[in-house]
Amino acid sequence: MKKQFRTLGYVLSLALGMTMLTGCGKKVDGVDQESMIDKYAAYCDLPEYKGLEYEETKSTVTDADVKTKIDSLLQQYATKTQVKEGTVKEGDNVNIDFVGSIDGVEFDGGNSNGAGYDLTLGSGSMIPGFEDGIMGHKVGETFNIKATFPENYGKENLNGKEADFKVTINYMTDTQLPEYNDAFVASYTDATTVLEYEDSVRKDLVEQYEKSDKSANESAVMQVLVEKTTYNEYPQKEMQDLIDQSIAQQEKAASQYGYSLGDYVTARYGFRSEDDFREYVQGLAEDYMKEKIAVCAVAKDAGITVTKEEVDDYKKTVMDYYGYDSSTLEENYSSEDLVYYALAQKVVDYLLENGKGVEATATDATVETPVATDSNASSTDAE
């Protein structure tokens, strides 16, 4: 795969532990970084970037977090048995088969094809009405239910449509967890006691939260910088090249599956149409360019550059993260990409060091997710 767009926050999440240094030097890996910085910095007028206020993410490990990890471990070694009788209710884990149709015509992706589909009733992972229609029926029973696809389901032939499903409940799954004690911990972890295991879990979670918090705060402070920066213009040809490259990648992928671009991005990513996808790519390219311009403007004003050693460190980070060798890295990133991303890391570290984290504003907003995310749900359209 060729180079893709990556928002700064995502790219910077790869660069862990890099130090904040300033220095001089013109060419790094053949890239005249001072010319690069000057070129992009000229496209904007910077705000006062020292002391930027951003919504700070600061996570705390709770007892509930530790318990979730313990429960996950217990689930790995649980004993599961099939129950072939009884009435199913909310919370039960069931295995079903189904065939879906609209106006008497079976639709693509609406048939489990006898493979069996595992579902926790009440999980909300299926379309509205589907799980409710199963509750109260008996194991072994075959029956019909109705369920309605959301208006924004993502497929024109299904959006907002009421579907009929013929459902068979194959069995319920009864899960028995092992006893959580020192013997269990000693058998299945590197710890020897429950207390030792829980201490290690808490330590691991602290490290995970610190990394994820850092990534979130990098994105937050960069978002504030971008919002406050005044952009005079953009390098139009470069931005169009980014758009064309991204679309060409998806066109190539679509052709490999025998799809048109519109059908592919609709089925693969949930876009309503090819035009919606192109509009998304246009916005993504603009966001990327805004970040690059702002980063270079701060670098120019603050005198921030990168050394060859720092760029080499960044290369290693990317190679380790993706499992690339040096040739694959060169296929996906130009030398300027890598110099810029290493520079961006230093700039965002500088912004955080000189910024002011404030408590995030609470929100009551919720997002409904009508599509299932479990691994066995990828090939069906009852999700």
Secondary structure, DSSP 8 states (H G I E B T S, - for coil): -------HHHHHTT--S--------SEETTEEHHHHHHHHHTTEE----TT-EEEE------HHHHHHHHHHHHHHT-EEEEE-SSB--TT-EEEEEEEEEETTEEEEEEE-TTS-EEEETTS--S-TTHHHHHTT-BTT-EEEEEEE--TTSS-TTTTT-EEEEEEEEEEEEEEE----SHHHHHHHSS-SSHHHHHHHHHHHHHHHHHHHHHHHHHHHHHHHHHHH-EE----HHHHHHHHHHHHHHHHHHHHHTT--HHHHHHHHH--SSHHHHHHHHHHHHHHHHHHHHHHHHHHHHHT----HHHHHHHHHHHHHHHT--HHHHHHH--HHHHHHHHHHHHHHHHHHHHSEEEE-----------S--SGGGTT-S--
